């Protein structure tokens, strides 16, 4: 093991493996600034653009990779937070204000996918991922209803903060995990045998979780089994994260992006001058990491692909 920071690059190597992830002369770029809290980046390969949320500003923004321009994609956005792209190239979003998960159709119509569980309103869906079978999995902490900054103060109707699945055929919403404090970002391993979920309960108390757990996905592909803590956050909390082609986890934190081997070993960091909320792989060859810092959208080219 060795530890060293490459001057000016934004990369900090902790294990030698990390050196194979980045290009030595690549630099962290600030693509745009002006957000209150940047979140939920989602890459659209067909159009070569990225959509992300400026959560407290109640808007979504669009970065055009062909000319570097940024425009407002949607305002108001329902205080949208996490976003992803489904198997048909449609935008799927978590809306804090409306307490729902929606899909934007190719013609611009918005379809509500989930806003209730067992006849009670959801808390404030936070982040979302689409599995290869078309099912949609999302987390539902209460950040959007505890204050008026990222949604609207309101009563919680669920008995806690949980993880849910939307069936691709019936649209049924089922609860897949009910033992989290504040489930946040989530992602599947490449073979979908595991579901990774961040627990950011630390925001509500210093003795509460700030880790990522790895849950086994049962053979039915619809439910989860046992779980274990995958990594503890060294700075702030884990929020959103993504997994690369070698099942390494690229996770947001207060000091940048933490990068973990698939056994949970921290191998390096991408230093960012602001607290990071979420990341997404994109670019024409998916070798560019887009990073949502507090006020800004950043990007850096990598040697590996998402």
C-alpha positions in Angstrom: 0.0 0.0 0.0 1.1 3.5 -0.7 -0.5 6.9 -0.4 0.1 9.9 -2.6 -1.7 12.8 -4.3 -0.9 13.7 -7.9 -0.5 17.4 -7.9 -3.3 19.3 -9.6 -5.0 16.2 -11.0 -7.7 15.7 -8.5 -6.7 12.0 -8.1 -5.4 10.6 -4.8 -4.0 7.1 -4.9 -4.4 4.9 -1.9 -4.0 1.4 -3.5 -1.9 0.8 -6.7 -5.0 -0.5 -8.5 -6.4 3.0 -8.6 -3.6 4.2 -10.9 -5.1 2.0 -13.6 -8.4 3.9 -13.4 -7.2 7.4 -14.4 -5.2 9.2 -17.0 -2.3 11.0 -15.5 -2.7 14.3 -17.3 -6.5 14.4 -17.1 -7.9 17.2 -14.9 -11.1 17.8 -13.1 -13.2 20.3 -15.1 -16.0 22.6 -13.7 -18.5 22.5 -16.5 -21.1 24.8 -15.0 -21.9 26.5 -11.7 -25.0 28.2 -10.2 -26.8 25.5 -8.3 -28.0 25.5 -4.7 -27.6 21.7 -4.4 -26.7 19.7 -7.6 -28.0 16.2 -7.6 -29.2 13.2 -9.7 -27.1 13.2 -12.9 -28.5 11.0 -15.7 -26.7 10.5 -19.0 -28.6 10.1 -22.3 -26.2 8.5 -24.8 -28.5 8.9 -27.9 -28.5 12.7 -27.5 -25.2 13.1 -25.9 -26.5 15.2 -23.0 -26.8 15.0 -19.2 -29.8 15.9 -17.1 -29.4 16.8 -13.5 -31.4 18.3 -10.6 -30.9 21.6 -8.8 -33.0 20.4 -6.0 -33.7 23.5 -3.8 -34.2 25.6 -6.9 -37.0 23.3 -8.1 -35.5 22.8 -11.5 -33.7 20.3 -13.7 -30.8 21.4 -16.0 -29.4 19.9 -19.2 -25.7 19.8 -20.2 -25.1 19.4 -24.0 -21.9 17.4 -24.5 -21.7 18.5 -28.2 -21.2 22.2 -27.5 -20.9 22.5 -23.7 -24.1 24.6 -23.3 -26.4 24.4 -20.3 -30.1 25.1 -20.4 -33.1 24.6 -18.1 -34.6 21.2 -18.8 -37.7 21.5 -16.5 -38.9 24.2 -14.1 -40.7 23.6 -11.8 -39.6 20.0 -11.4 -41.5 18.9 -8.3 -38.2 19.4 -6.4 -36.8 16.4 -8.4 -33.8 14.7 -6.8 -32.5 11.4 -8.2 -32.8 10.6 -11.9 -32.0 7.6 -14.1 -32.7 6.3 -17.6 -34.8 3.2 -18.2 -34.3 0.4 -20.7 -36.1 2.4 -23.4 -34.2 5.6 -22.9 -36.8 7.4 -20.9 -36.1 9.7 -17.9 -37.2 8.3 -14.5 -37.2 10.9 -11.7 -37.8 11.1 -7.9 -39.9 14.1 -7.0 -39.7 15.3 -3.4 -42.6 17.8 -3.6 -45.1 15.5 -5.2 -43.8 12.5 -3.2 -43.6 10.3 -6.3 -41.5 8.5 -8.9 -42.3 9.6 -12.5 -41.3 8.7 -16.0 -41.0 11.2 -18.8 -42.3 9.7 -22.0 -40.6 10.3 -25.4 -43.4 12.8 -26.2 -42.8 14.7 -23.0 -45.8 13.4 -21.1 -45.2 12.5 -17.4 -46.4 9.2 -16.1 -46.7 8.6 -12.4 -45.1 5.2 -11.6 -45.4 5.3 -7.8 -46.8 7.8 -5.2 -48.3 5.5 -2.6 -47.6 2.2 -0.7 -50.6 0.5 0.8 -52.9 3.5 0.4 -50.5 5.9 2.2 -48.4 8.5 0.5 -44.7 7.9 0.1 -42.3 10.1 2.1 -40.2 11.8 -0.6 -38.5 9.4 -3.1 -34.8 10.2 -3.3 -32.9 8.0 -5.7 -33.7 5.4 -8.3 -32.2 2.6 -10.5 -33.6 0.4 -13.2 -32.8 -3.3 -13.3 -32.3 -5.3 -16.5 -35.8 -6.8 -16.2 -37.3 -3.3 -16.4 -38.2 -3.2 -12.7 -37.6 0.2 -10.9 -36.0 0.3 -7.4 -36.0 3.4 -5.3 -35.3 4.8 -1.9 -37.8 6.8 0.2 -36.2 8.8 3.1 -38.1 11.8 4.5 -35.7 14.6 3.5 -38.3 16.3 1.3 -41.0 16.5 4.0 -39.0 17.5 7.1 -38.4 21.1 5.9 -39.4 23.5 3.1 -36.0 23.7 1.5 -36.0 20.5 -0.6 -39.7 20.0 -0.8 -42.5 20.9 1.5 -42.9 20.2 5.3 -45.6 17.6 5.7 -46.7 14.6 7.7 -45.0 11.3 7.2 -47.6 8.6 6.4 -45.2 5.6 6.1 -43.9 3.9 9.2 -40.3 4.6 8.3 -37.8 5.2 5.5 -37.6 2.2 3.2 -36.5 0.7 -0.2 -39.1 -0.2 -2.8 -39.6 -2.0 -6.1 -42.0 -1.2 -9.0 -42.9 -4.2 -11.0 -42.4 -3.6 -14.8 -45.6 -5.5 -15.8 -48.2 -4.8 -13.1 -46.8 -1.6 -11.7 -47.2 -3.0 -8.2 -45.1 -1.3 -5.6 -43.5 -3.6 -3.0 -41.3 -2.9 -0.1 -38.0 -4.8 -0.5 -36.0 -3.5 2.6 -37.4 -2.0 5.8 -34.4 -1.9 8.1 -32.7 1.3 7.0 -32.5 4.6 8.8 -32.4 6.9 5.8 -31.8 4.9 2.6 -30.3 7.1 -0.1 -28.3 6.3 -3.2 -28.5 2.8 -4.7 -27.1 0.7 -7.5 -26.8 -2.9 -8.7 -23.6 -4.9 -9.2 -23.0 -5.7 -12.8 -24.4 -9.2 -12.5 -27.3 -7.9 -10.4 -26.6 -10.4 -7.7 -26.2 -7.6 -5.2 -28.0 -4.3 -4.5 -25.9 -1.6 -2.9 -27.8 1.0 -0.8 -26.4 4.0 1.1 -27.7 4.8 4.5 -27.3 8.5 5.3 -29.0 8.6 8.7 -25.9 10.4 10.0 -27.6 13.6 8.8 -30.2 13.2 11.6 -27.7 12.3 14.4 -24.0 11.5 14.8 -24.6 8.0 16.1 -26.7 7.0 13.1 -25.4 5.2 10.0 -23.2 6.7 7.3 -22.4 3.7 5.2 -23.2 1.6 2.1 -24.7 -1.8 2.6 -24.5 -4.6 0.1 -27.7 -6.7 0.0 -28.0 -10.1 -1.7 -30.6 -10.3 -4.4 -32.6 -13.5 -4.2 -32.9 -15.8 -7.2 -36.4 -14.5 -8.0 -34.8 -11.1 -8.8 -37.6 -9.4 -6.9 -36.6 -9.6 -3.3 -33.4 -9.3 -1.3 -31.9 -11.5 1.4 -29.0 -10.9 3.8 -26.9 -7.8 3.9 -23.6 -6.5 5.3 -21.9 -3.1 5.6 -19.8 -2.6 2.5 -18.0 0.7 3.4 -18.1 3.4 6.1 -18.0 7.0 4.8 -14.8 8.7 5.9 -16.1 12.3 5.4 -19.7 13.4 5.6 -22.1 10.9 4.2 -22.5 8.6 1.2 -25.2 10.0 -1.1 -25.4 8.8 -4.7 -22.9 6.4 -6.3 -22.3 4.4 -9.5 -20.5 1.1 -10.3 -17.9 0.7 -13.1 -17.0 -2.2 -15.5 -15.0 -3.9 -12.8 -17.6 -3.6 -10.0 -15.7 -0.8 -8.3 -18.0 1.7 -6.5 -17.6 5.4 -7.1 -19.3 7.1 -4.2 -20.0 10.7 -3.2 -18.8 12.2 0.0 -17.9 15.5 1.7 -14.4 15.4 0.3 -15.1 14.2 -3.2 -15.6 10.8 -4.8 -14.5 7.7 -2.8 -13.5 4.7 -5.0 -13.8 1.2 -3.6 -12.8 -2.2 -4.9 -15.6 -4.7 -5.0 -14.4 -6.2 -1.6 -14.9 -2.8 0.1 -11.3 -1.7 0.1 -10.9 2.1 -0.5 -8.4 2.4 -3.4 -8.5 6.1 -4.2 -10.3 9.4 -4.3 -11.2 12.0 -6.8 -10.7 15.3 -4.9 -13.4 17.9 -5.6 -13.5 21.4 -4.0 -17.1 21.0 -2.9 -19.2 18.4 -1.1 -20.4 15.8 -3.7 -24.0 14.6 -3.9 -24.0 12.2 -6.8 -22.1 11.0 -9.9 -22.8 9.3 -13.3 -20.7 7.8 -16.0 -21.3 9.3 -19.5 -19.6 10.7 -22.5 -19.5 9.2 -26.0 -17.6 6.2 -24.6 -18.8 6.2 -21.0 -15.3 7.0 -19.9 -16.2 10.4 -18.4 -17.3 10.7 -14.8 -19.9 13.5 -14.2 -19.9 14.8 -10.7 -22.6 16.9 -9.0 -20.9 19.1 -6.4 -22.9 21.4 -4.2 -23.1 24.3 -6.6 -21.5 22.9 -9.7 -21.3 20.2 -12.4 -17.9 18.7 -12.8 -16.4 16.1 -15.1 -13.2 14.1 -15.5 -12.0 11.7 -18.1 -11.0 8.2 -16.9 -9.1 5.2 -18.2 -11.9 2.9 -17.3 -15.6 2.9 -18.3 -18.9 3.0 -16.4 
